[in-house]
Amino acid sequence: MSKLWYMYVTAFVAGIGITIVGMIQGNIAFVAIGVIIGVALYFNRGQIQ
């Protein structure tokens, strides 16, 4: 596995964590940041291979 793969996994876990924390705290900004990270990873998923 490449360094790029680890970077994507780290960003994915961070995005999920930020979204969950935002939902628990009721902070719409954290939820939005987590969703933006998820969308960015979705559109760049082809580069992992």
Rosetta blueprint (number, residue, H / E / L):
1 M L
2 S L
3 K H
4 L H
5 W H
6 Y H
7 M H
8 Y H
9 V H
10 T H
11 A H
12 F H
13 V H
14 A H
15 G H
16 I H
17 G H
18 I H
19 T H
20 I H
21 V H
22 G H
23 M H
24 I H
25 Q H
26 G L
27 N L
28 I H
29 A H
30 F H
31 V H
32 A H
33 I H
34 G H
35 V H
36 I H
37 I H
38 G H
39 V H
40 A H
41 L H
42 Y H
43 F H
44 N L
45 R H
46 G H
47 Q H
48 I L
49 Q L
